[in-house]
Amino acid sequence: MASVTARHTMAILMQRLKWPVPMVRWRAAREIRGLLQSDKTRADMTAELLNFLDLCTTESDVCSVLCLLFLTESKARPSRDEVVERVKCPSILADILIEKTFGPGAKLGGWESAHSGEAPGWFEPDKYFLDHKGAHIPPTFYNELGKIERSTGLPLRHQWAWEWHNLRERLGTRLTSYAHYFDEYGETQSGVKGQYLQRQTEIFRSAHIRTFAFAVSEWGMPLRLAGDYMLEHIPAVGGIFDLDPNPKPEALRDLPKKASADGSDLEGVLAEWVEANRNVEMPAVSFKTPTPLDLAKYGDVTVGAYFVSPGFEMREDHGPFEPMDFTLITNSLTIDGVVRDVNADDMKRDGKAGWCVPVCSSLFPMPYGFWSSDYFAIGLPLVTPYCLNEEAIIQAKAGALELTSRDAILSRTRIWNDVWTPSYVGGGHTRCGAIAELEKAKFKDLPHRAPDGSKLAWYIETRIWKRATGHGEYAMEKRRALIMDDVV
């Protein structure tokens, strides 16, 4: 029997870019980049990558490889000519990535005819397309096309269905339904699911990309506008791509276990943790972590610092939360070097009485890179600028996101996995966590950063999904508490 060589292993690794689990694609891409950037393995890894690119039959597959090359240091990439001669599915997005990687004027072109022509009058969208248009890819794609239609009158959704119809027939892609074989049958029947990227995902994405090629070349849509929409297909962006799951932070101590126990005193558990947290080298100001597995398979614990107005009362429908911080990175495609513009007024949220302002916001770059969607689902907490009192830039370093000023680390955001699987219960998330930690002097100064006479407080929320029988529906049990920092 033939031996398994390093090249065989590299070829298998390239195939992981088609694996149905986004997390697997991300980690495989990181390993591929590492092999490209190593002098010892670069030549073999480059050959396997180019072979893989040569065999890509959809626009989205091509763009995943091009995105990986963009995120690789320049000296470790193959030449522009070696890359473009292997691109069999040109697109607007491919040109964007090629120019970002190899410089202005490096684009390939050819996308002007990379479509199926205008949908004929007799064509009606396939039932499968209509039923699955928001299943294999996010429903926002269909909804956004609807918005453009209303402002331009162009039948983009109909054209997308036409492109999908032709691409699927040409490639013979199966009409797959939900990938039940990845989950336990009983769990699936109880509402547990996962986000799996089947081959139909690539057909839907590529048909969407081809729709915009037609819109630009035949309907006169501005190329720049189409390019902005294409960036939603980017699988990874700089900085986020560089994150590494860490071990579960010691800063959590035993809070998740104590808080998740039946009948626990949430206020007491939180107060005990707050007191201990003050004494660590880099105190935590926000985290979300899965419920300990020995207590519940599905659940999470959230803790965060907030400024609350006098007389603040939590709303009945939800407690304090960290709003999304939408950060535009369409030009750079990286969060490295970004200086965020977030003010307290934009983050302020009303309670049942009074208002609250979070110490952290939830970072959401645009585009964000769908390979890392599990972490954006739980929220990536970053300390807000109004809590730092100085300008700070985002840097990805040592597998974490750091907020730095004049080379000093002001804050750090880390991620981790806890007995991770791609499955989650409806309304919940996969078993991953994120934490934001603040430099100690800045942490001690937090009470002085409080806006408009507010005071620092701490919020805790536990969610656990349980079912009465082994095959029944899961139901969520939620508990929450808020304590003032100055009473601990």
C-alpha positions as CSV (number, residue, x, y, z in Angstrom):
1,M,0.0,0.0,0.0
2,A,1.3,3.4,-0.9
3,S,2.5,5.6,2.0
4,V,0.8,8.8,2.9
5,T,3.2,11.6,2.0
6,A,3.2,15.3,3.1
7,R,1.7,16.2,-0.3
8,H,-1.2,13.8,0.3
9,T,-1.8,15.4,3.7
10,M,-1.8,18.9,2.1
11,A,-4.2,17.8,-0.6
12,I,-6.6,16.5,2.1
13,L,-6.2,19.8,4.0
14,M,-7.2,21.7,0.9
15,Q,-10.3,19.6,0.7
16,R,-11.3,20.8,4.1
17,L,-12.1,24.2,2.5
18,K,-15.2,22.4,1.3
19,W,-16.1,20.8,4.6
20,P,-19.7,21.5,5.7
21,V,-18.7,23.1,9.0
22,P,-17.6,26.7,8.8
23,M,-15.3,26.4,11.9
24,V,-13.5,23.5,10.1
25,R,-12.9,25.6,7.0
26,W,-11.5,28.4,9.1
27,R,-9.1,26.3,11.0
28,A,-8.0,24.4,7.8
29,A,-7.4,27.8,6.1
30,R,-5.2,28.8,9.1
31,E,-3.1,25.7,8.7
32,I,-2.8,26.1,5.0
33,R,-1.6,29.7,5.5
34,G,0.9,28.4,8.1
35,L,2.3,25.9,5.6
36,L,2.5,28.6,2.9
37,Q,4.4,30.9,5.2
38,S,6.9,28.2,6.2
39,D,10.0,28.0,4.0
40,K,10.1,24.2,4.4
41,T,6.6,23.5,3.2
42,R,5.8,26.5,0.9
43,A,6.6,24.9,-2.4
44,D,4.5,21.8,-1.8
45,M,1.6,23.7,-0.2
46,T,1.6,26.2,-3.1
47,A,1.4,23.4,-5.6
48,E,-1.5,21.7,-3.9
49,L,-3.3,25.1,-3.5
50,L,-2.9,25.9,-7.2
51,N,-4.1,22.4,-8.1
52,F,-7.2,22.9,-5.9
53,L,-7.9,26.3,-7.4
54,D,-7.6,24.8,-10.9
55,L,-10.4,22.4,-10.1
56,C,-12.8,24.9,-8.5
57,T,-16.1,24.9,-10.4
58,T,-18.0,27.7,-8.6
59,E,-17.3,31.4,-8.1
60,S,-17.6,31.0,-4.3
61,D,-15.0,28.2,-4.2
62,V,-12.6,30.3,-6.2
63,C,-13.1,33.3,-3.9
64,S,-12.5,31.3,-0.8
65,V,-9.0,30.4,-2.1
66,L,-8.3,34.0,-3.2
67,C,-9.4,35.3,0.2
68,L,-6.9,32.9,1.8
69,L,-4.1,34.2,-0.4
70,F,-5.1,37.8,0.5
71,L,-4.7,36.9,4.2
72,T,-1.2,35.3,3.5
73,E,1.9,37.4,3.7
74,S,3.1,38.6,0.3
75,K,6.4,36.7,0.2
76,A,4.5,33.4,0.8
77,R,2.0,33.8,-2.1
78,P,2.3,32.3,-5.6
79,S,2.7,34.9,-8.3
80,R,-0.3,36.7,-9.8
81,D,0.1,35.0,-13.1
82,E,0.2,31.5,-11.5
83,V,-3.0,32.3,-9.7
84,V,-5.1,33.9,-12.4
85,E,-4.3,31.3,-15.0
86,R,-6.1,28.7,-12.8
87,V,-9.2,30.8,-12.1
88,K,-11.9,29.1,-14.2
89,C,-14.8,31.0,-12.7
90,P,-14.1,34.8,-12.8
91,S,-16.3,37.2,-10.9
92,I,-16.5,40.7,-9.6
93,L,-15.5,39.5,-6.2
94,A,-12.5,37.6,-7.6
95,D,-11.2,40.8,-9.2
96,I,-11.6,42.6,-5.9
97,L,-9.6,40.0,-4.0
98,I,-6.9,39.7,-6.7
99,E,-6.4,43.5,-6.7
100,K,-6.4,43.6,-2.9
101,T,-3.7,40.8,-3.0
102,F,-1.5,41.7,-5.9
103,G,-2.2,45.5,-6.3
104,P,-4.1,47.9,-8.5
105,G,-4.5,46.7,-12.1
106,A,-3.9,43.0,-11.3
107,K,-7.5,42.0,-11.8
108,L,-8.3,39.2,-14.2
109,G,-11.6,40.3,-15.8
110,G,-13.8,38.0,-17.7
111,W,-16.8,38.3,-15.3
112,E,-18.7,40.4,-17.8
113,S,-19.9,37.2,-19.6
114,A,-19.9,35.0,-16.5
115,H,-23.7,34.8,-16.3
116,S,-26.6,33.0,-18.0
117,G,-28.1,35.9,-19.8
118,E,-31.4,37.5,-19.0
119,A,-34.0,35.1,-17.6
120,P,-36.5,34.3,-20.4
121,G,-40.2,35.2,-20.1
122,W,-41.2,31.6,-19.7
123,F,-39.0,30.9,-16.7
124,E,-40.5,30.3,-13.3
125,P,-38.2,29.9,-10.2
126,D,-37.8,26.3,-9.1
127,K,-39.7,25.2,-6.0
128,Y,-36.5,24.1,-4.4
129,F,-35.0,27.5,-4.9
130,L,-38.0,29.3,-3.4
131,D,-38.1,26.8,-0.4
132,H,-34.3,27.0,0.3
133,K,-33.3,30.5,-0.6
134,G,-32.9,31.4,3.1
135,A,-31.7,28.0,4.3
136,H,-28.4,27.3,2.5
137,I,-27.3,31.0,2.9
138,P,-28.6,33.8,5.1
139,P,-32.0,35.1,4.2
140,T,-30.5,38.6,4.1
141,F,-29.3,37.9,0.5
142,Y,-32.8,37.5,-0.8
143,N,-34.1,40.4,1.3
144,E,-31.4,42.8,0.1
145,L,-32.1,42.0,-3.5
146,G,-35.7,42.8,-2.8
147,K,-34.6,46.3,-1.5
148,I,-32.6,46.9,-4.6
149,E,-35.5,45.8,-6.8
150,R,-37.8,48.3,-5.1
151,S,-35.4,51.2,-5.7
152,T,-34.3,50.2,-9.3
153,G,-37.1,48.1,-10.7
154,L,-34.6,45.5,-11.8
155,P,-35.8,41.9,-11.3
156,L,-32.8,40.7,-9.4
157,R,-34.4,38.0,-7.4
158,H,-35.8,36.4,-10.6
159,Q,-32.4,36.6,-12.2
160,W,-30.8,35.0,-9.2
161,A,-33.3,32.1,-9.5
162,W,-32.4,31.8,-13.2
163,E,-28.6,31.8,-12.5
164,W,-29.2,29.1,-9.8
165,H,-31.3,27.0,-12.1
166,N,-28.6,27.0,-14.8
167,L,-25.6,26.6,-12.5
168,R,-27.2,23.6,-10.7
169,E,-28.1,21.9,-14.0
170,R,-24.6,22.4,-15.4
171,L,-22.9,21.1,-12.4
172,G,-25.5,18.4,-11.5
173,T,-25.6,19.4,-7.9
174,R,-28.0,17.4,-5.8
175,L,-31.1,19.0,-4.2
176,T,-30.1,18.4,-0.6
177,S,-32.2,19.2,2.4
178,Y,-31.0,19.7,6.0
179,A,-27.9,17.6,6.8
180,H,-29.5,15.5,9.5
181,Y,-26.6,13.0,9.4
182,F,-24.4,15.4,11.4
183,D,-26.8,15.5,14.4
184,E,-28.4,13.1,16.7
185,Y,-31.9,12.2,15.4
186,G,-33.6,12.8,18.8
187,E,-31.9,16.1,19.2
188,T,-32.9,17.3,15.7
189,Q,-36.5,16.4,16.5
190,S,-36.3,18.6,19.6
191,G,-35.2,21.7,17.7
192,V,-31.4,21.3,17.8
193,K,-29.7,22.2,14.5
194,G,-26.4,23.4,13.0
195,Q,-25.3,25.7,10.2
196,Y,-23.9,23.4,7.6
197,L,-22.4,24.5,4.3
198,Q,-23.5,21.9,1.7
199,R,-22.7,22.1,-2.0
200,Q,-26.0,23.9,-2.5
201,T,-24.5,26.7,-0.4
202,E,-21.9,27.2,-3.1
203,I,-24.5,27.1,-5.8
204,F,-26.7,29.7,-4.1
205,R,-23.7,32.0,-3.4
206,S,-22.2,31.6,-6.9
207,A,-25.6,32.2,-8.6
208,H,-25.9,35.4,-6.4
209,I,-22.4,36.5,-7.6
210,R,-23.3,35.8,-11.2
211,T,-26.5,37.8,-10.8
212,F,-24.5,40.9,-10.1
213,A,-22.2,40.2,-13.0
214,F,-25.3,40.3,-15.2
215,A,-26.6,43.4,-13.5
216,V,-23.4,45.3,-14.1
217,S,-22.7,44.2,-17.7
218,E,-26.3,44.2,-19.0
219,W,-28.4,46.5,-16.8
220,G,-25.7,49.1,-16.1
221,M,-25.5,48.7,-12.3
222,P,-22.5,50.7,-11.0
223,L,-19.6,48.3,-10.5
224,R,-18.7,49.8,-7.2
225,L,-22.2,49.2,-5.8
226,A,-22.1,45.6,-7.0
227,G,-18.7,45.1,-5.4
228,D,-20.0,46.3,-2.1
229,Y,-22.7,43.6,-2.1
230,M,-20.2,41.0,-3.2
231,L,-18.1,41.5,-0.1
232,E,-20.8,39.7,1.9
233,H,-19.5,36.5,0.3
234,I,-16.0,36.9,1.9
235,P,-15.3,33.9,4.2
236,A,-12.7,35.7,6.3
237,V,-11.3,39.1,7.1
238,G,-8.0,40.1,8.5
239,G,-7.7,40.2,12.3
240,I,-10.7,38.0,12.9
241,F,-9.0,35.3,10.8
242,D,-6.0,35.5,13.1
243,L,-8.0,34.7,16.3
244,D,-7.1,31.4,18.1
245,P,-9.3,29.6,20.6
246,N,-7.6,29.8,23.9
247,P,-8.1,27.6,27.0
248,K,-11.1,28.7,29.0
249,P,-10.0,31.8,31.0
250,E,-9.1,31.4,34.7
251,A,-10.9,34.8,35.2
252,L,-14.2,33.0,35.0
253,R,-13.3,31.1,38.2
254,D,-16.2,28.9,39.3
255,L,-18.9,31.5,38.5
256,P,-20.5,29.6,35.6
257,K,-20.9,26.5,37.7
258,K,-22.3,28.3,40.8
259,A,-24.6,30.6,38.7
260,S,-26.0,27.7,36.7
261,A,-26.8,25.5,39.7
262,D,-30.5,25.2,40.6
263,G,-31.6,27.7,43.2
264,S,-28.3,29.6,43.3
265,D,-28.2,33.1,44.7
266,L,-27.2,35.0,41.5
267,E,-26.6,38.3,43.2
268,G,-24.3,36.6,45.8
269,V,-22.5,34.6,43.2
270,L,-21.9,37.7,41.1
271,A,-20.8,39.8,44.0
272,E,-18.2,37.1,45.0
273,W,-16.9,37.1,41.5
274,V,-16.7,40.9,41.2
275,E,-14.7,41.1,44.4
276,A,-12.2,38.5,43.2
277,N,-12.1,40.0,39.7
278,R,-10.7,43.3,41.0
279,N,-7.5,41.6,42.1
280,V,-6.5,39.9,38.9
281,E,-3.8,41.3,36.6
282,M,-6.3,42.2,33.8
283,P,-9.8,42.3,35.1
284,A,-12.7,41.0,33.0
285,V,-15.5,43.5,32.0
286,S,-17.6,41.2,29.8
287,F,-17.8,37.5,29.0
288,K,-20.2,34.9,27.7
289,T,-19.4,31.2,28.3
290,P,-21.3,28.0,27.8
291,T,-23.0,26.4,30.8
292,P,-20.7,23.7,32.3
293,L,-21.5,20.5,30.3
294,D,-22.1,18.5,33.5
295,L,-25.0,20.8,34.2
296,A,-26.5,21.4,30.7
297,K,-25.6,20.6,27.1
298,Y,-27.3,23.8,25.9
299,G,-27.0,27.0,27.9
300,D,-24.8,30.0,28.6
301,V,-23.8,32.5,31.2
302,T,-23.3,36.2,30.5
303,V,-21.6,38.8,32.7
304,G,-21.0,42.4,31.8
305,A,-20.2,45.8,33.3
306,Y,-22.6,48.7,32.7
307,F,-23.1,52.3,33.7
308,V,-26.7,52.7,35.0
309,S,-28.6,55.9,35.8
310,P,-30.0,56.5,39.3
311,G,-33.1,54.4,39.8
312,F,-32.4,52.2,36.9
313,E,-34.7,49.2,36.6
314,M,-34.4,46.3,34.1
315,R,-37.0,45.8,31.4
316,E,-39.3,42.8,31.6
317,D,-38.4,41.5,28.1
318,H,-34.6,41.7,28.4
319,G,-31.8,42.9,30.6
320,P,-28.9,45.2,29.6
321,F,-27.0,44.1,26.5
322,E,-24.0,45.1,24.4
323,P,-25.3,46.6,21.1
324,M,-23.6,45.8,17.8
325,D,-20.8,48.0,16.8
326,F,-21.0,47.9,13.0
327,T,-17.5,48.7,11.7
328,L,-17.0,49.3,8.0
329,I,-13.9,47.6,6.6
330,T,-14.8,47.4,2.9
331,N,-11.6,49.1,1.8
332,S,-9.1,47.2,3.9
333,L,-10.9,43.9,4.5
334,T,-9.2,43.8,7.9
335,I,-9.9,45.1,11.4
336,D,-6.2,45.5,12.1
337,G,-5.4,49.2,12.6
338,V,-9.1,50.2,12.9
339,V,-9.9,53.1,15.3
340,R,-13.5,52.7,16.4
341,D,-15.8,55.7,16.7
342,V,-18.4,54.7,19.4
343,N,-19.9,57.2,21.8
344,A,-22.0,56.6,24.9
345,D,-25.1,58.2,23.5
346,D,-25.3,55.7,20.6
347,M,-24.9,52.8,23.1
348,K,-27.5,54.1,25.6
349,R,-30.5,51.9,26.1
350,D,-33.7,52.5,28.1
351,G,-34.7,50.3,30.9
352,K,-38.1,50.0,32.6
353,A,-36.9,53.0,34.5
354,G,-33.8,55.0,33.7
355,W,-31.1,53.9,31.2
356,C,-27.9,52.0,30.9
357,V,-24.7,52.2,28.9
358,P,-22.4,49.2,28.3
359,V,-18.7,49.2,29.0
360,C,-18.3,47.0,26.0
361,S,-19.9,46.9,22.6
362,S,-20.2,43.9,20.3
363,L,-17.8,44.2,17.4
364,F,-19.3,43.4,14.0
365,P,-17.1,44.3,11.0
366,M,-18.7,44.7,7.6
367,P,-17.9,42.4,5.9
368,Y,-17.4,40.0,8.8
369,G,-16.3,36.7,7.2
370,F,-18.8,33.8,7.6
371,W,-16.2,31.2,8.6
372,S,-16.1,32.7,12.1
373,S,-19.9,33.2,12.4
374,D,-20.1,31.2,15.6
375,Y,-18.3,33.9,17.5
376,F,-20.3,36.7,16.0
377,A,-23.4,34.9,17.1
378,I,-22.4,35.1,20.7
379,G,-20.9,38.6,20.3
380,L,-17.3,39.7,20.3
381,P,-17.0,42.2,23.2
382,L,-14.6,45.1,22.8
383,V,-14.2,47.8,25.4
384,T,-15.7,51.0,24.1
385,P,-13.6,54.1,23.4
386,Y,-15.4,56.2,26.0
387,C,-14.2,53.9,28.7
388,L,-10.5,54.3,27.7
389,N,-10.2,58.0,27.5
390,E,-7.6,57.8,24.7
391,E,-7.5,56.7,21.1
392,A,-6.9,53.0,20.7
393,I,-6.4,50.8,17.6
394,I,-7.4,47.2,17.1
395,Q,-4.6,44.7,16.6
396,A,-4.7,41.0,16.2
397,K,-1.8,39.6,18.2
398,A,-1.1,36.2,19.8
399,G,-4.5,34.9,18.7
400,A,-6.4,37.7,20.5
401,L,-7.8,41.1,19.7
402,E,-5.9,43.9,21.5
403,L,-6.8,47.6,21.9
404,T,-3.5,49.4,21.9
405,S,-2.3,53.0,22.3
406,R,1.4,53.9,21.9
407,D,2.3,50.2,22.0
408,A,0.6,49.8,25.4
409,I,-2.2,47.1,25.7
410,L,-5.3,48.7,27.1
411,S,-7.7,45.8,26.5
412,R,-7.8,42.3,25.2
413,T,-10.6,40.1,23.7
414,R,-10.1,36.3,23.6
415,I,-12.2,33.4,22.4
416,W,-12.4,29.7,23.4
417,N,-14.3,26.5,22.7
418,D,-15.9,24.3,25.4
419,V,-16.5,20.8,24.2
420,W,-17.5,22.4,20.9
421,T,-19.8,20.9,18.3
422,P,-21.6,22.6,15.4
423,S,-25.0,21.9,16.9
424,Y,-27.1,24.4,19.0
425,V,-30.6,24.7,20.3
426,G,-33.0,27.2,18.8
427,G,-32.4,30.6,20.3
428,G,-29.0,29.5,21.5
429,H,-25.4,29.2,20.2
430,T,-22.7,26.7,19.8
431,R,-20.4,26.0,22.8
432,C,-17.9,28.8,22.3
433,G,-17.1,31.8,24.5
434,A,-15.6,35.3,24.4
435,I,-14.2,37.6,27.1
436,A,-13.0,41.2,27.2
437,E,-10.4,42.2,29.8
438,L,-9.2,45.7,30.7
439,E,-5.8,46.9,31.8
440,K,-5.9,47.3,35.6
441,A,-5.4,51.1,35.8
442,K,-8.2,51.6,33.2
443,F,-10.4,49.2,35.2
444,K,-9.9,51.1,38.4
445,D,-10.7,54.3,36.5
446,L,-14.1,53.0,35.2
447,P,-16.3,54.6,37.8
448,H,-14.8,58.0,36.7
449,R,-15.8,57.3,33.1
450,A,-19.5,57.0,34.0
451,P,-21.6,59.4,31.9
452,D,-24.2,61.8,33.2
453,G,-24.1,60.9,36.9
454,S,-24.5,57.1,36.3
455,K,-22.7,54.5,38.3
456,L,-20.9,51.2,37.5
457,A,-23.0,48.1,37.8
458,W,-22.7,44.4,37.0
459,Y,-25.2,42.2,35.1
460,I,-25.5,38.5,35.0
461,E,-27.8,36.3,33.0
462,T,-28.0,32.5,32.8
463,R,-29.9,30.6,30.2
464,I,-30.4,26.8,30.3
465,W,-32.4,24.7,27.9
466,K,-34.1,21.7,29.4
467,R,-36.7,19.2,28.3
468,A,-39.1,17.2,30.4
469,T,-38.6,13.9,28.6
470,G,-35.8,12.4,26.6
471,H,-37.4,13.3,23.3
472,G,-39.5,16.4,24.1
473,E,-39.0,20.0,23.0
474,Y,-36.3,22.0,24.8
475,A,-37.6,25.0,26.9
476,M,-35.3,27.8,28.1
477,E,-35.1,28.8,31.7
478,K,-33.6,32.3,32.2
479,R,-32.4,34.0,35.3
480,R,-30.8,37.4,35.8
481,A,-29.5,39.8,38.4
482,L,-28.0,43.3,38.6
483,I,-25.8,44.6,41.4
484,M,-24.0,47.9,41.9
485,D,-20.3,47.9,41.9
486,D,-19.9,50.2,44.9
487,V,-21.9,47.8,47.3
488,V,-19.5,44.9,46.7
